[in-house]
Amino acid sequence: AEIIKAWRSIYTTSSSDDDKTSSQFWAAYDPIATSIWTMVYDEADSNESLEETMDIVSNYMNQDGMKSIKHECFGVIHVLDSLEIEGLWLFRGPDPERMFGANEESSWYTWSRLGPEATDPVKEAVAKVLLPKYGKLKDKTIKGTKVF
């Protein structure tokens, strides 16, 4: 739980110095105690407006069961101008199973594990979501971000 708190704190107090922030994240990371996962919303084709898409993310994060796992995960979810939803999560333990049990809407997303070792490709993938350059993710403009 300490690693989760550390990542949340580093993210919420991060400066514009992405290299420093990234170094702080990786200094706190433990591949044995935690795991990193990406999430992609499976139903993006049916999203009709930015407001509706932001509501999907807000509703996801505000599910009752999420309170019970707050100290077990840290997540950042972006809504892109294409109305796609993509995020990155750090979980205590090897997988997001507790979230799946706490939030049925997790099944609306495809989950992929990064790592577990903090290789350069893993660090790059994490940085693209946590510290996006020019407000873009995969060449699409980020229209909104929610942090859990």
N, C-alpha and C positions, 0 to 999 in steps of 0.2 A: 504493500500500500504506500510505502514511502516513495517508491519510484514514480507511482502514479501522481502523488502530490507534487513531487519535484517537477515532472514534465508539465503539469497543469500550471504551476507557478512560473516556470521558465517561459511558457507560451504566453501567459497573460501579462508578464512584465517584460517581454522581449523588446529590444530596441530595434533600430533599423539596421543593426550590424548582424546580418544573417549568419556570417561565419562564426561569430561569438555565440549566438543563440544555438546554432547547430552543435558546436563543441560542447555546450552545456547539456544539451539533450543527450548526446552520446556518452558524456561522462557519467550521467545518471542511469544509463541503460544497463540492464542485466538480462542477457538472453536466456538464462536459466529460470529466472523468476517471472519474466514477462514475455509477451509476444505482441507483435505488430501486425495489424490486419488492415487491408483496404476494403472499402465497401463501395458498390456501384448499384444504384437503384435500377431494378429490372423493368419498371414500367414507365420509363422516361418518355416513350412515344405517346403515352396517353396524357401527359401533362399539357395543359392548355394555356396557363398563364404563370407569370413569375410569382404572383401572390399565392396562387394555389400550390405551387411547387414549394415555396417557403413554408407554407402551412404544413405540408407533408413532413418537412424536416422538424418544425416546431412540435408537431404532434408526436413524432417519433421520440424526440428527446423528453417530452413531458408525460410519457406513459407512466402510470402509477408504479409499475415494477422497477423503473429506472432508478428510483430513489434508493432502493435496496442495494444497488450495485455501484453507487456513485464513487465509493472509495476503491473500487476494483477496476475502474477503467477511466480513460481520458480519450475524448474524441473531438475531431474537428470535421465538420461537414460543410461542403461548399455547394451552392446552387449556381450553375453556369448559365450563360446567356442562351444556351441551347435547351434550357430547362432540364438538363441532366443533373443528377445528384451524385456527388462522389465524396468520400471521406476517408479518414485514416484514424485508426484506434490503437491505443496501447492497452493491453489487458494484463491483469495479474494472472499468471498461469499460462498454460500452453495454447489455450483456445478461448473463443468467445461464448462457450456453452452457457455460462451463467446469464449472459445478456439474452441469448436465445430463449431461455426459460423465463426471463423477466419481461421480455418485450416481444410479443408475437409478430409485430411488424418487421422484425429482423429478417423474416423469411421473404420479404419483398426486395431483398438486396442479395447480390452475389458477393461473397466474402473470400478474400485471398490473403494468405499469410505471406509476409515478407520476412526473409531471414531464415533462421533465428540469428545468425551471426550478422554483425554490423559491417558488412562488406561495402565497398564503394557503391555498387549498384543499389543496395538497400538504402544507404544514406541518401543517395540522389533521389530515389523514389519517395522517401519520407520528406525530404526538403521541398520537393515539388508541391506537396500538399500542405505541409505545415508552414512553409515560408515561400509562398508562390511569388515568382518574379513578375513585376509589372501588372499585378492583379489578374494573372491568367493561369489557367490550368489546362494543359493539353491544347494550347493556342485558343482557348475559349475564355471569354471574360467572366470573372467571378462576380456574380450579382448579389450574393449574400453568403454569410458564413455564420454558423452556429457552433458553439463550443460546449462540450459536456465535461 
